[in-house]
Amino acid sequence: MSNNNLTGSVPNKKLKIPYKPSINLNSNRFEGKVPSFLLQASELLLSANNFSDLSCENVTAANLATLDLSYNQIKGQLPDCWKFVDQLLFLDLSNNQLSGKIPISMGTLVKLEALVLRNNSLMGELPSSLQNCKNLLMLDVSENMLTGQIPSWIGESMQQLIILIMRSNYVSGNLPRHLCYLKRIQLLDLSRNKLSERIPTCLNNLTALSEKSINRTETECRVHWYNSTYYEIYSAFNGSYYKLHITWMLKGMERSFTDPELILRSIISHVTI
């Protein structure tokens, strides 16, 4: 039912939704609270609406693999109850009005492959519990008000990262040499922060940044969209409707991609300090 002009709130019905469906209500004008019964889906796409409230307490979300609430009007702090949706693979809450700190319970999302919190008003440091998310391929916390230093555990624990974007925050201090452990990194954007001191010389060893394209076969076998794991565990449909929305700064201009296959096959490599 995406790309319509449907309006109003979605009533929270006491329904049991079988067969792990994909529910796509993108690009409408729905408002109010995100109804918890929809979280029974394997893929829930609610991007580009007017939803203003999200709660995940005491919900049934055993099969939820993808949650996209980008480009809404969700206000207040991120709910601290992610242990109830710990099967998530892709979580996109970008372009909302979220504030406060990133909750510790996000560290329970150990299967997560993409965490996108871009363009909110999140504050504080990245919680150390996120180091449990060892399967992350993409971490985008750009355009927030995050502070502190870049934690060394990003390099130590998140060695699967292809995309790391922390642009436009208040991150300070030096670049930890542990970033050099990110051997798979293809896009590293740390621009518009308060970083200082020297750049570790070992960044020269990040050879993936100098490649013109990604090894498609090697990358796709690690992403659930392209292997049988997603289909077998989460959904009765083949493939996913969710797209990675990536923005980064290149020579002072913001560039973006919205096609996941294009992104995975060929990323313009770029390091910005």
Secondary structure, 3 states (H helix, E strand, C coil): CCCCCCEEECCCCCCCCCCCCEEECCCCEEEEECCHHHHHCCEEECCCCEEEECCCCCCCCCCCCEEECCCCCCEEECCCCHHHHCCCCEEECCCCEEEEECCHHHHHCCCCCEEECCCCEEEECCCHHHHHCCCCCEEECCCCEECCECCCHHHHHCCCCCEEECCCCCCEECCCHHHHHCCCCCEEECCCCEECCCCCHHHHHCHHHHCCCCCHHHHHCCCHHHCHHHHHHCCCCCCCCCCCCEEEEECCEEEEECCHHHHHHCCCCEEEC
